[in-house]
Amino acid sequence: MGPGVDKLFLEIAGRPIVAHTWARFDAAPMIDELVLVVREGMQAEFHQLAAEHRFQKPYRLVVGGKERQDSVWNGLQAVPAGCGIVAIQDGARPCTSRAVIEATIQAALEMGAAVAAQRVTDTIKESDGGTLVARHIDRSRLWAVQTPQTFRVEVIRRALAAVRERGLLVTDDTAACELIGQPVRLVEGREPNPKATAPADLPYLGLLLERMNG
């Protein structure tokens, strides 16, 4: 989004992006409590969001880490005792449907790990490291993974502990599961579930949110 821009607090469809995301999980019947992993110094802004938008479910704020996996680890330490399932969500992915949240939870209960995903529909090419096509990739087996990435709590703790012990860097939580041989079920989303990454994403997100919010 450019230097000095906190994309989570960009306003779209009447709310900051992260408030839309929070609202999705606050309204989901299968979610009991939320743990928000935030930057140090941002706690007051998130407490203010909760008050302004009257979120109902209990929540906790946890300070994030250097890498994504460190932030997830910190969040897991704050999960209440007795919690069986945790759904890990990008704050900048505000259009996740209740159906997808519930489907990943059900899949994680059965399999131990699950991830929201959509089939790749574009033609995919591999480059030679530059700007030339090296070969064609068969897209029939390719999926774009999203969030929530949902796990039995003991599974994701064990997976991330293995990552930390080996000093590895993983780009998402399902990669940690691959490291310990934990199967991850792909849960196909039927509705758009985009993430705010670049300025061009914002108008599309706005249209989706206006439709979802009626």
C-alpha positions, -999 to 999 in steps of 0.1 A, spaced: 0 0 0 30 23 3 51 36 32 33 48 63 -1 32 54 -17 8 78 -40 -11 54 -60 -26 82 -74 8 91 -82 19 56 -120 25 55 -141 6 30 -179 3 30 -182 23 62 -156 5 84 -119 -1 86 -109 -33 68 -100 -51 101 -134 -42 116 -151 -60 87 -129 -90 94 -135 -89 131 -172 -87 125 -172 -119 104 -158 -139 133 -178 -121 160 -210 -131 141 -199 -167 134 -218 -191 158 -189 -216 159 -165 -190 172 -164 -185 210 -135 -161 215 -110 -141 195 -73 -135 200 -61 -105 180 -23 -103 173 -14 -66 169 16 -44 168 30 -30 200 15 4 206 -18 -4 187 -37 -19 216 -58 13 222 -69 15 186 -82 -21 187 -100 -16 220 -116 15 204 -127 -6 174 -144 -31 197 -163 -4 215 -173 15 184 -186 -15 166 -201 -32 196 -185 -66 191 -200 -91 215 -176 -120 219 -147 -120 244 -114 -110 228 -77 -107 239 -50 -86 224 -15 -101 220 16 -84 206 30 -99 174 65 -111 165 91 -105 139 77 -130 114 42 -142 107 49 -175 123 61 -157 155 29 -137 156 8 -169 153 29 -185 180 23 -156 203 -14 -158 196 -15 -195 204 0 -189 238 -31 -168 246 -57 -193 235 -78 -202 265 -73 -236 282 -97 -262 269 -99 -247 234 -99 -275 208 -99 -257 175 -82 -225 164 -90 -206 131 -61 -184 120 -73 -154 99 -56 -126 80 -69 -93 93 -68 -79 58 -91 -105 44 -125 -90 53 -149 -110 30 -146 -145 44 -180 -160 46 -196 -178 76 -199 -209 55 -162 -211 49 -154 -204 86 -177 -232 96 -165 -256 69 -128 -252 79 -137 -258 115 -156 -290 107 -127 -302 84 -102 -295 112 -122 -315 137 -122 -344 113 -87 -341 98 -67 -320 123 -59 -293 98 -78 -275 71 -74 -244 49 -98 -223 28 -87 -224 -8 -98 -219 -44 -89 -237 -75 -65 -219 -98 -83 -209 -130 -56 -188 -147 -32 -204 -171 1 -208 -152 36 -206 -166 70 -211 -149 97 -186 -158 135 -193 -159 140 -167 -132 136 -138 -155 109 -127 -180 108 -157 -203 85 -187 -201 103 -219 -191 74 -243 -191 37 -247 -188 23 -258 -154 -8 -281 -152 -33 -260 -132 -56 -289 -126 -38 -298 -93 -31 -262 -82 -50 -243 -55 -46 -208 -41 -47 -211 -3 -63 -183 18 -75 -180 53 -89 -192 77 -63 -218 82 -79 -240 109 -64 -266 132 -68 -287 163 -48 -266 188 -23 -294 196 -16 -299 159 -6 -264 151 13 -260 183 33 -291 175 39 -280 139 51 -245 148 73 -259 176 90 -280 149 95 -250 127 110 -230 157 133 -258 167 147 -261 132 151 -224 127 129 -224 96 109 -197 80 74 -207 66 51 -186 46 19 -200 61 7 -223 88 -1 -252 66 36 -253 55 44 -260 92 19 -290 91 37 -303 60 69 -303 80 55 -328 106 35 -349 80 1 -336 91 -25 -338 63 -43 -306 55 -77 -307 39 -85 -281 12 -118 -265 18 -131 -250 -14 -147 -216 -11 -175 -208 -35 -174 -170 -29 -146 -145 -34 -123 -142 -4 -97 -117 -14 -70 -100 7 -62 -63 7 -27 -62 -7 -24 -33 -32 -45 -1 -38 -61 -17 -68 -78 -43 -45 -98 -17 -25 -126 -9 -50 -133 -46 -55 -133 -53 -18 -157 -24 -13 -181 -38 -38 -180 -72 -22 -185 -58 13 -214 -37 3 -231 -68 -12 -223 -89 18 -235 -63 43 -267 -56 24 
